[in-house]
Amino acid sequence: MEDTNCKNAGLIVDDRESDSTDSSSPTPDSPADDQDDDNRSGRIENHQSKIENSREPIQNRKSKIQKEKRPFVVTPRRRAAMLANLDKARAAPKDKIYGPSEKRSAANHANLQKAHAARAAARAEKQAFSERVERLFPPFTPGNPSSAQAGSEDGRAAGIEAVREVAERVWQRRRLYPRRARSEGRKVMRLLTAAARWPAVGSMAEALQLLRQLLEIFLKSKAVEQAERLNAKIGRLLQEMLEARYGPEVFVNGFSVAKLVGKIEANLKRWAADEKAERAARRRARDEKHPAGQGSAAEGGEGREQAAVEPPPEAAGAVPGAGAPAQAGPPIRPGRVPELPEKFEDFLKIFFRAFPPPLPQRETATEDGRVLLHSLAWAVWERLHVYERQVRQEEAGLRRALNELGTQAVESYRDLRVRLRMIELAFKTEPTLGPVMARLEAEIEFGIEQFVKWRYGSDLDQEVFPPPPGVTTTVTSDEWQVTSSRL
């Protein structure tokens, strides 16, 4: 019984037993007392060894509960407080947010040096390109091919400004499609990232307004028309450069094509000015003949102009419900815009976050609506990369002209005309570029109408606009996981 008490009570019970034994024992030095002391010390050592060798440390239950990290739950009250703090931070003056400091000053100087280095590298690249164009059209004297490589100073200076102007225009034309593709990508990413921060679209009118803004980015693009105008200007400058640098003899039979083109353009401008003056004269004569009907005539003219400017609803791709007043989203703040992702999977995740299902449908969102959104995102992705083939074709043509022909000696005027033609062919627009752009824009417009009617329309709309079949790509978003494919 004493052993059990000692094991349960520990050291305190042992001390109590030792006091009672010592007080009742008449002879402390007896052999029985020595044996009890040995047993008691053995039990104490065993108990201490159990405590020291135990793998589970002794913990206080109350302290353990206090040390545990409770999960942070975003309650409506906390969310409102966070939004209020965010509004206060945005409303703070910039002198407090971006106050001067040594660290910020050092970072600004480092960024300024990087910008200067990037600009210097761009200038060096442009200068090297201009020198390559100058080597493509060296000074040349008929019957002396060696003069094409080492001409006199007068020969080098003849028409050099025209050559440099051609190089400037060719450099601009070379960067047209890459810059336009980056601009369109940044506009799309700016719209999608802003839409992902807005509340979820809840009506057909709001969704249509947002998606129409996405379509307008491509409909307002005039890249092909601008490229054609630059091509015509480069061709005219090349003709003028050949005549200024080598004389009219460079053309077949000494016929200057540049002068002919200049005369045609001058005649066209003169005819347009004459026609404009005639229309103004007829208008004045009509106003003098009918002064009383001037107001009605003006009103009729304004009506005709308005009818000519405003297209019908069918041409604008109107969808029922689009005329309803839509709540405009918050204005997109200018600032740092993320670049277009390199992979379609990353772009699709951003697209899903920008167009989540409404809250009442978020738990019951069907796979068909996600497939429709996937096909729309793929059409937008293809439209953003539609210029890549044209850019590769132009770069290959320029390399062939500048690297191969630029290292060869000029033996006749025909070689110079061939080099001119090679530059013109390098920037020739791919015949399929325009039709492919129109097809992709039509697919985007149809995808918008189909997606909006499927998600926000009636049951009849879901029967009329079925989703496309097929599944291949799996993309996981914050709200759902979808497996779909492009047609």
Buried (B, 14 or more C-beta within 10 A) or exposed (E): EEEEEBEEEBEEBBEEBEEEBEEEEEEEEEEEBEEBEEBBEEBBEEBEEEEEEEEEEEEEEEEEEEEEEEEEEEEEEEEEEEEEEEEEEEEEEEEEEEEEEEEEEEEEEEEEEEEEEEEEEEEEEBEEBBEBBBBBBBBBBEEEBEBBEEBEEEBBEBBBEBBBBBBBBBBEBBEBBBEBBBEBBBBBBBBBBBBBEEEBBBBBBBBBBBBBBBBEBBEEBEBBEBBBEBBEEBBBBBBBBBBBBBBBEBBEEEEBBBBEBBEEEEEEEEEEEEEEEEEEEEEEEEEEEEEEEEEEBEEEEEEEEEEEEEEEEEEEBBBEBBEEEBEEBEEBEEEEBEEBBEEBEEBBBBBBBBBBBBEEBEEEBBEBBBBBBBBBBBBBBBBBEBBEBBBEBBEEBBEBBBEEBBEEEBBEBEBBBEBBEBBBEBBBBBEEBEEBBEBBBEBBBBBBBBBBBBBBBEEEBBEEBEBBEEEEBEBEBEBBEBBBBBE
